[in-house]
């Protein structure tokens, strides 16, 4: 297993996951990824065992790769209509 990631690596992973959420054009998917990222990091906030921290970090990196691939695939087939949440009322 990999060594324990530093605090800066963990924060970088968090920011990367949130940035990847912006790549989705659909409001619902974008918000779901943001919510899942924040909830996942809150859930793992109290980990102190180096092996469990490394495992959670590794899982986060794999989720980041999955999100990036899904953003590319989804951009090819994304609906052209905006969600009701995205429509600005004049």
Rosetta blueprint (number, residue, H / E / L):
1 X L
2 X L
3 X L
4 X L
5 X L
6 X L
7 X H
8 X H
9 X H
10 X H
11 X H
12 X H
13 X H
14 X H
15 X H
16 X H
17 X H
18 X H
19 X H
20 X H
21 X H
22 X L
23 X L
24 X L
25 X L
26 X L
27 X H
28 X H
29 X H
30 X H
31 X H
32 X H
33 X H
34 X H
35 X H
36 X H
37 X H
38 X H
39 X H
40 X H
41 X H
42 X H
43 X H
44 X L
45 X L
46 X L
47 X L
48 X L
49 X L
50 X H
51 X H
52 X H
53 X H
54 X H
55 X H
56 X H
57 X H
58 X H
59 X H
60 X H
61 X H
62 X H
63 X H
64 X H
65 X H
66 X H
67 X H
68 X H
69 X H
70 X H
71 X H
72 X H
73 X H
74 X H
75 X H
76 X H
77 X H
78 X L
79 X L
80 X L
81 X L
82 X L
83 X L
84 X L
85 X L
86 X L
87 X L
88 X L
89 X L
90 X L
